Amino acid sequence: MNLGLSEEQEAVRRLARDFVDREIAPHVIAWDRAEEVDRSIVKKLGGVGFLGLTVDEEYGGSGGDHLAYCLVTEELGRGDSSVRGIVSVSLGLVAKSIAAWGNEEQKRRWLPGLTSGAYVGCFGLTEPGTGSDAGNLTTRAVRDGDDYVVNGTKMFITNGTWADVVLLFARSTDAPGHKGVSAFLVPTDTPGLTRRTIHGKLGLRGQATAEIVLEDVRVPASAMLAPRARASRSPCRRWPRAGCRSRRAVSASPRPRSTWPSATPVSASSSASPSHGTSSSRN
């Protein structure tokens, strides 16, 4: 069994490595101090196809497999995990969910913009009192004619202040756990939806992290991502397996890798130093 990368996967990794060294690494310190990544990076990510990985070309995607997606996000995280988060959320959680669960109208409305970088997506799951526990959400969506009226608060939402669309999770029935939760595609300029930037983070400082407040936000029923009849297979149950596990696994490795080039010479120098040889002080 050959566990090595294919030529195409190696090429994708080289492309990502060169992109990081050219477009991200020179700016990391400034972005961290400013608590803001230069938003022009989004269009650049879309231009090289990183925001369209695994999405069909029919909808503006760049194709590729999930391993290629992981290789790209790993390299982006080596440069700046705040930039990695843009891709792993806008593509990994939002665009991939639309590609898997959206109807044709939803795919054609949102995917071309998300994959090109014209749009940014955010994932409206986490709440102040329940964290990311999809089965215990308190945000509610109440049916009113052809619409749902949504009220609630989301917290620590990556891309929240940049996003053009939020994949919003809200409790739409009284069914227990995730079975009562639905996902909606909500444009962020919808009346009643407000956003507040969260500053002062210890990490991911350049990332656009937000609190999102929803006050009588009216959402058409057609914006529901998956019919309630498919609740047992809907994104609110499957998203940890579909997007989050690979995203979390990849996000754990880039920072240590980024220190290896500078750490290796120090280690070699130390091992060659006479002071590290056998001595009575170690006995």
Secondary structure, 3 states (H helix, E strand, C coil): CCCCCCHHHHHHHHHHHHHHHHHHHHHHHHHHHHCCCCCHHHHHHHHCCHHHECCCHHHCCCECCHHHHHHHHHHHHHHCHHHHHHHHHHHHHHHHHHHHHCCHHHHHHHHHHHHHCCCCEEEECCECCCECCHHHCCCEEEEECCEEEEEEEEEEEECCCCCCEEEEEEECCCCCHHHHEEEEEEECCCCCEEEEECCCCCCCCCCCEEEEEEEEEEEEHHHECCCHHHHHHCHHHHHHHHHHHHHHHHHCCHHHHHHHHHHHHHHHHHHHCHHHCCCHHHC
